[in-house]
Amino acid sequence: MYTKELFKSFDETNIYWYKWPAHKQQVGSAIIIHGMAEHSLRYNNFASFLNSAGYDVYALDLRGHGATGEDSLLGWFGPQKGWFNVLDDIKLFIEKAIGSDENMIMIGHSMGSLLVRSYLIKYFDSRISKVVLSGTTAGLSDFQMKASLNLAKLACSIGDPKEKSYFMDKMIFGSYANSVKDPSTTFDWLTRDNSVVNEYIEDPLCGFVCTKKFYVDLITGTLYCNNVELIHQTCKNAKILFVGGSQDPVGRFGRDIFKLKKLYTQVLGTEKVEIELFENFRHEVLNEIGKESVYERILKFIS
């Protein structure tokens, strides 16, 4: 069971958030940062699992997503510095919702994992003891990323930045859809669980095409958190677990988390970086057939 609440961010944007209270004596707090074109309530099952282990679980619907997006515009971070505004939202959310809990876990999926990695670069938050990164990416080559950013900026300059960018959507997600042989839907790359895919497709707050400006923000954020020099500025008190699927096109079928493990090990040390690749799992390892093994691996890490 969860409660839904609201806070006003630094620029008066309404941000909706949720709390799932622990089912027994509380041992810590977990913050879930969701991915692109989805929302926090998709993590209800995983939150309930963590509740059973004694964790209070918190999650916010990011700008342009979920209830927050319904209140403004889906797929829109803002007119300027959208990625960094979201980071400021997360910081303010932690201050307002959780406060000084010293056993704080951050869990980010997909775009959420990039935001968590960006957060660890921008802020030194000693309260965060463990970090779980699911379905993350090391990005394309620097040349490809900057070319993509230029394309996104060009698309943004033509017409209204708040318009949906079907061009950028197809450029990014078209290749993901093609990663599955004989797919039944364009979202089969998310998980092998057809019921989850169908729920995603039927959910009006999932799978929507984002705005032109959003793609500028997303690529800017991807470049930011994958910049090697900036990775060396990562908050060094937290331990990190990378989890991914061997059939996840976002993480280049498992290759990216091995690359990132090497980079983060140089910064944090061998004892602070762990990795778990789940064979045949696709992008959403928390929603896969056999997701229980992922839940247990994460619990083992954060306990």
C-alpha positions in Angstrom: 0.0 0.0 0.0 1.3 3.4 -0.9 0.5 7.1 -0.2 0.6 9.8 -2.8 1.9 13.3 -2.0 3.0 16.5 -3.6 5.7 19.1 -3.2 6.6 22.2 -5.0 10.1 22.3 -6.5 12.5 25.2 -6.6 10.6 26.8 -9.6 7.1 26.0 -8.2 6.7 22.9 -10.4 4.3 20.4 -8.8 6.1 17.1 -8.2 4.1 14.1 -7.2 5.7 11.4 -5.1 4.9 8.1 -3.4 5.8 6.3 -0.2 5.5 2.6 0.5 6.1 2.1 4.2 8.1 -0.9 5.5 6.1 -3.9 6.6 8.3 -4.4 9.7 10.9 -2.5 11.7 12.5 -0.1 9.3 16.1 -0.8 8.4 16.6 1.9 5.8 15.1 4.0 3.0 15.2 3.2 -0.7 14.6 5.8 -3.4 13.5 4.6 -6.9 14.2 6.9 -9.9 12.1 5.6 -12.9 13.0 5.6 -16.6 11.9 7.5 -19.6 8.2 7.4 -20.7 7.1 5.5 -17.6 6.2 6.3 -14.0 6.9 5.3 -10.4 3.8 3.2 -9.8 5.2 0.6 -12.3 7.6 -0.3 -9.4 4.8 -1.2 -7.0 5.7 -4.9 -6.8 9.4 -4.3 -6.3 8.6 -1.6 -3.6 6.4 -4.1 -1.8 9.3 -6.7 -1.9 11.6 -4.1 -0.3 8.9 -3.2 2.3 8.9 -6.9 3.4 12.6 -6.6 4.0 12.1 -3.5 6.2 12.7 -0.7 3.8 10.6 2.4 3.4 10.4 3.0 -0.3 10.1 6.4 -2.0 9.7 7.4 -5.6 8.8 10.6 -7.5 7.2 11.0 -10.9 9.8 13.1 -12.7 9.1 16.2 -14.6 7.1 15.3 -17.8 6.2 11.9 -16.4 3.4 10.2 -14.5 1.2 12.4 -12.4 3.7 15.2 -12.6 3.6 15.1 -16.4 -0.2 15.0 -16.4 -0.2 18.2 -14.3 2.0 19.9 -17.0 3.2 18.2 -20.2 4.3 14.6 -20.8 7.8 14.3 -22.1 8.9 17.8 -21.2 11.6 18.6 -18.6 11.5 22.4 -19.2 12.7 25.2 -21.5 16.2 25.4 -20.1 18.7 23.0 -18.3 16.0 20.4 -18.0 18.3 17.5 -17.0 19.9 19.6 -14.2 16.5 20.8 -13.0 15.5 17.2 -12.5 18.6 16.6 -10.5 17.7 19.6 -8.3 14.1 18.1 -7.9 15.6 14.8 -6.7 17.8 16.6 -4.2 14.9 18.6 -2.8 12.7 15.5 -2.8 15.2 13.7 -0.6 15.4 16.6 1.8 11.6 16.9 2.1 10.6 13.3 2.0 13.4 11.5 3.8 15.7 13.9 5.5 18.6 12.6 7.5 18.3 8.8 7.2 21.9 7.5 7.1 21.1 4.2 5.4 19.7 5.5 2.1 19.7 3.4 -1.1 19.3 4.9 -4.5 17.9 2.7 -7.3 17.7 4.0 -10.9 16.4 2.3 -14.0 17.4 3.2 -17.5 17.1 7.0 -17.8 16.7 6.9 -14.0 20.1 5.2 -13.7 21.7 8.1 -15.7 20.0 10.6 -13.4 21.4 8.7 -10.3 24.9 8.7 -11.8 24.6 12.4 -12.6 23.3 13.0 -9.0 26.4 11.3 -7.6 28.6 13.6 -9.7 26.8 16.8 -8.9 26.2 16.3 -5.2 28.2 14.8 -2.4 25.5 13.1 -0.4 27.0 11.1 2.5 23.6 9.6 3.4 23.6 7.4 0.3 25.3 4.1 1.3 24.3 1.9 -1.7 23.4 2.5 -5.3 21.7 0.1 -7.7 21.8 0.9 -11.5 19.5 -1.1 -13.7 19.5 -1.0 -17.5 22.1 1.7 -17.7 24.2 2.7 -20.7 27.7 3.9 -21.4 26.3 5.8 -24.4 27.5 5.7 -28.0 30.9 7.0 -29.1 31.6 10.7 -28.2 31.3 11.6 -31.9 27.9 9.8 -32.3 26.6 11.3 -29.1 27.5 14.8 -30.1 26.1 14.3 -33.6 22.9 13.1 -32.0 22.8 16.1 -29.8 23.2 18.4 -32.8 20.4 16.6 -34.5 18.2 17.0 -31.4 19.0 20.7 -31.2 18.2 21.1 -34.9 14.9 19.4 -34.5 14.2 21.6 -31.5 14.9 24.7 -33.5 12.3 23.9 -36.1 8.9 24.7 -34.7 7.9 24.5 -31.1 10.3 22.7 -28.7 7.2 21.3 -26.9 6.1 19.4 -30.0 6.5 15.7 -30.0 9.7 14.5 -31.8 8.7 11.4 -33.8 12.0 11.7 -35.6 14.2 11.4 -32.5 11.9 8.8 -31.0 12.3 6.6 -34.1 16.0 7.2 -34.3 16.5 6.0 -30.7 13.8 3.4 -30.2 13.6 2.0 -33.7 16.9 0.1 -33.2 15.7 -1.3 -29.9 12.5 -2.7 -31.4 14.6 -4.4 -34.1 16.7 -6.2 -31.5 14.0 -8.8 -30.9 13.5 -11.4 -33.6 9.9 -11.6 -34.8 8.5 -9.2 -32.2 4.8 -9.1 -31.5 4.9 -5.4 -30.6 7.4 -2.5 -30.8 8.0 -2.7 -27.1 9.0 -6.4 -26.8 12.6 -5.3 -26.2 11.5 -4.2 -22.7 10.8 -7.7 -21.3 9.9 -11.3 -22.4 6.8 -11.0 -20.1 4.0 -10.3 -22.6 1.6 -9.2 -19.8 4.0 -6.5 -18.7 4.5 -5.3 -22.3 0.7 -5.2 -22.9 0.2 -3.2 -19.6 2.8 -0.8 -20.8 1.2 -0.3 -24.1 -2.2 0.2 -22.6 -1.0 2.7 -20.0 -1.4 6.2 -21.3 1.5 7.3 -19.1 3.9 4.9 -20.7 5.5 4.7 -24.1 4.6 8.2 -25.2 6.7 10.2 -27.6 8.6 12.9 -25.8 9.1 16.6 -26.8 11.8 17.9 -29.1 13.5 19.7 -26.1 13.4 16.5 -24.0 15.8 14.7 -26.4 18.2 17.6 -26.1 18.1 17.2 -22.3 18.4 13.4 -22.4 21.4 13.4 -24.7 23.0 16.2 -22.6 22.5 14.1 -19.5 23.9 10.9 -21.1 27.0 12.8 -22.1 27.3 14.3 -18.7 27.2 11.1 -16.6 29.4 9.2 -19.1 32.1 11.8 -19.2 35.2 10.0 -17.8 36.6 13.1 -16.1 33.2 13.7 -14.4 32.9 10.1 -13.4 36.1 10.6 -11.4 34.2 13.3 -9.4 31.6 10.7 -8.3 30.6 10.7 -4.6 32.9 8.0 -3.2 31.1 6.9 -0.1 28.6 4.7 -1.8 28.9 1.1 -3.1 27.4 0.5 -6.6 25.7 -2.6 -8.1 25.1 -2.7 -11.9 22.4 -5.1 -13.0 21.5 -5.8 -16.6 20.1 -8.3 -19.1 22.2 -10.0 -21.7 19.5 -9.2 -24.3 19.1 -5.5 -23.4 19.8 -3.3 -26.4 20.1 -0.2 -24.3 23.1 -1.6 -22.5 24.4 -3.1 -25.7 23.5 -6.7 -24.7 25.5 -6.6 -21.4 28.7 -5.0 -22.7 28.1 -1.6 -21.2 27.9 -2.6 -17.6 31.3 -4.3 -17.9 32.7 -1.1 -19.4 31.2 1.0 -16.6 32.3 -1.4 -13.9 35.9 -0.9 -15.1 35.5 2.9 -15.0 33.9 3.1 -11.6 36.3 0.6 -10.1 39.1 3.0 -11.0 37.3 5.7 -9.0 35.7 3.8 -6.1 37.9 0.7 -5.8 37.3 -3.0 -6.5 35.4 -3.6 -3.2 32.8 -0.9 -4.0 31.6 -2.0 -7.4 29.6 -5.1 -8.2 28.0 -6.4 -11.4 25.3 -9.0 -12.2 24.3 -9.8 -15.8 21.1 -11.9 -16.1 21.1 -14.3 -19.0 18.4 -13.8 -21.6 16.8 -10.9 -19.7 15.9 -7.8 -21.7 15.8 -4.2 -20.6 13.5 -4.2 -17.6 15.1 -6.8 -15.4 12.8 -5.8 -12.6 9.8 -6.8 -14.8 11.3 -9.9 -16.4 10.2 -13.5 -16.3 12.3 -14.7 -13.3 12.5 -11.2 -11.8 12.6 -12.7 -8.3 16.3 -13.6 -8.8 16.9 -9.9 -9.5 15.0 -8.8 -6.4 17.0 -11.2 -4.3 20.3 -10.1 -5.8 19.5 -6.5 -5.0 18.4 -7.3 -1.5 21.6 -9.2 -0.9 23.6 -6.2 -2.0 21.8 -3.5 0.0 21.5 -5.6 3.2 
